[in-house]
């Protein structure tokens, strides 16, 4: 009889875990607080080892085909003139815009559709209580039901409430002094296929990025120490952004007007999740709930798909839950620690507060974009940290390929 696994969170990390655990023959249930699958979200990219995981899933080309169509990154001045430009076709997979650039919701759905063939998804529910036992985990849902599982995987976001149930006050966040808001706005005729990045004084920036849904993805950024803004109501957050960006220039008025009508407003104060351990008994963390590196690291989605694959594979490699969790953490820790090593000064350097600072940044970017040296400059965007050795799971891949060819079903435990 296969082991029962509960995953909480149906985004990239949770769906990757569900895909692989289902593939390996586990009895998988995914619980998601939202009443239905959540599409939408901003641009993310997958590089290096993350692409290899998608390749092993047969989803690499599909992810490329569902990409945003973004052709590169351009920094602009208040009149919309180009200051520095990085074109992806000239840089290969390096650069601020990766070859595999995709919306969060589009990637999550690419993972969800095949995952639900082998896993049960429960939307509109969440975990209310967890009692970890020697032989099983007892989970009581907010719906009132109680179920027992061999293991629970917490694959929620940076502010995971389930993590706090199991690991109360163990997260020591590292605040990155950057506040961001993401939302979708109507596309205009002059919106091109580039990521346009504009800086205003006082640490403000506005970004507009293309998608393939006929809309434009907007981002507002403020470089400042945290002050609990993530806890404010949406109405107060929007009013605050209006106040701060009203005189920012460029497309500020357009973006602020569209913000009032958007259906997917997301606001957050960036902080890393710092956990000394990712597992406790039969409960384990993965994705942002375990290690959120923030978008500043540039590898969040790569970490999510890689972590989901490594965790599922280690559970398959051993019947000892504790041993599997330890092996998973040992494999992923070096990559996480390097990915979280973004210096605190980076947001300040990339979001200057004065006109002089903006001019200096533009000058540096202009030099970095020159053909003679941009190859060296773009390596900064694609500096992937030490990654897990996926060859450890090659034998599992062979066994699953043999299973498919023999049409023997999914139960292999």
SULCOR-V39401 format. One line per field, one symbol per residue. phi: phi as a letter, one per 20 degrees, with the letter a starting at -180 (. if undefined). A space follows every 10 residues. Layout:
phi->???
//
This chain:
phi->.ffecdddod dfffffgfgf ffffnfedcd dcfffbgeen oefcccclff ffffffemdf fffffeffnf dqccecefen ffdbbcdgfe dmeenfdefe dbfgfffgfg efgffffcce ddembbeebc cedfdadedd effofccccf bcdeceefeg ffgffecfle fdfdfdlbdc cdaecfedfe fdedeecddc fmmdbccccf bddnccedbd cceaffbmff effgffffff fgffdgdfnl egffffffgf dfdcfccbdf beeddfbdbb mddcdbmgfe bhemgffmcg ffffffffff fffffffbee gfffffffff feggfffffe egfffggffe cfdcffffff ffffffffef gfcfffffff eceffgdfef fgdfffffff fffffelend ece
//
